Amino acid sequence: MKRMLLFLFPLLAVFSSCGKKEAAPPATPAPTNITLTAVVNPDKSGNVNFTAAANNATTYEFDFGNGIYQTVPSGVVLYRYPASGTYTVNVLAKNSGGSISKSVVIIVIVEQSLIWSDEFNQNGAPDPAKWGYDLGAGGWGNQELQYYTNRSENAVVSNGTLKINAIRENYSGSIFTSARLLTKDKFAFKYGKVEVRAKVPAGVGTWAAAWMLGSDNATVGWPACGELDIMEHLGRELNKIYATLHYPGRSGGSADGNSRMITNASTEFHVYSVDWTAAYIRIYVDDLLIHSVTNTTAIPFNHNFFIILNLAMGGNFGGPVDPAVTGGTLEVDYVRVYQ
């Protein structure tokens, strides 16, 4: 009996040692002592060098103050602001144990450079290296009355301006001809400023437009590609300038837009422009704001777009054409794109 007890004591010792719990590993300390520096490039390019550092941090999440966010494991990043402004930049230093944040206010001045233009100084046909044509009737679902051609009668450069001429004539089953010029497959861009200096026609039933369309329109269709109307003018609403965005949920009659009355739209040149960034889209006439939209990843205005100039007759938006109207001219002095 004594021998059995002696034998049990070692076994109990073994079981006892196996039942002990291992000590939990020490918790990861949260980041501390965060610093954030910002160096604005003096060349007015919009480039800013950011350096964030913190004890124990494994990654850094930057909020650049304009709706753009970026995760940067090193804490060192170069970001280019597309527009001038005062921005509050916040960085969150993180690890599995927690986080710590730091903010800095910066002032950025951006001077944009001209990246593309047509001054329409060469008499004759519009520059084929810059412009192509949409051809056909009906206005692609808008029930318009014109047939778009590439004839010199409908689109010509003379005396320093482009003239897009709508003409009342029988042509391939349509009662008007006109032209629709576009930079598709020749020039497209993402973000920047576009200026179109133009004079619009006054005849009731004319529908002049300077606008942009997403370059992926052939694959995703409209309005998923996005449409940005810099200027639309209807002869039946003389001097009323429309600025509009079309995209899923806000297209056609429910589009996202506004209008502004000006003077002498058909007798004097005016500058129609859009300031387009990752944070906003703002449309102007003569530097007067017509419409502003917050740009987000939820709407399709963060990819390449191309430019379109056209003059339609009648249609869903243009309305009935006055029988006395024999046509009209959209005259364009220049188109300029800055980034």
C-alpha positions, 0 to 999 in steps of 0.5 A: 500500500505504501508503495502504491502511494509513493507511485501516485505522488509523481503522477500527481506532480506531472498532472499538476504541472500540465494543468498550469496556464501559460502567461498571456503575451504582453499587449501591444502598446498603442502608438505614441509621440506622433509627429506630422510635417508638411512641405509645400512645394514652392513651384505652385505645382500643388505637390506637398511632401508629408512625413508622419512618424510615431512610436510603435506605429505600423501604418498611417492613414492620411486624410488630405482634407479634400475628400481623398484618403490614403493608407501609407505604411511608411508614413512618407507620401507625396500628394499633389493637390489639384486646386488651390486652397487651405486644407486641414490634413489629418493622419492616423498612426495605427497598430493592433494596440490602438491609434493616435492622430495629428493634424496640420493646416496647409495653404496650397497655391496651384497654377495650372498649365495649358495642356490642350487647346484649339484657337481656331486660327487656321482657316478651313476644316477643323483640325482633324488631329483634334476633332472628329465628327458624330454623323447621323440623324435624330440626336441619339434618342433626343428626337432632334431634327438635324442630320449631323455631317462633316461637311464644310457647310456645317463646320468651318474655321474662318476669321479666327473662330469655328462656326458650327452651322445649322441649315434648314435643308432636306438631307437624308430624310432630315429637315436640317443639317448641322455638326457635332465635333468631338475629341474622342480618341484624340484627346481625353483627360481627368480633372482640370479646367476647361474654357470655351469662349463662344457665342450662341444662336438666338433662333427659337428651336436652336440648342447649342452645347459645349459638353463632355462625356466619359471616355468609357461610354462605348463600354458602360453606356450612358449615363453610367459613363457620366455627362458634364454639360458646361453650357447649354442654351436654348433659343426659346429661352434666350440668355438662359445658360444651363449647367448640368451633370448626368449620371445614374439616378440623376439623368434626363429630366432629373439631372443634377443642374442649375441655370443662370441668366446672362445678357447678350448670349447671342450677340457677344462672346462669353467664357463658359468653364468648368473647374473639375477636381476629385473633390468638386465640379464647378461650372461657370459663365464669365467666372460667375458660378452656375452650379457646384457638385461635390465629387465623390467615388459614388458618381462617374466623374473620376476618369477620362472625359472627352469634349463635344461641341454641337448645335442641335435643332428641336428635340426633347430639350430644344423644343419646337423650331419656329417655322421662320428659323432657317438655321443658326450658328454656334461660334467658338473662339477657343477651347482650352484645357488646363491642369 
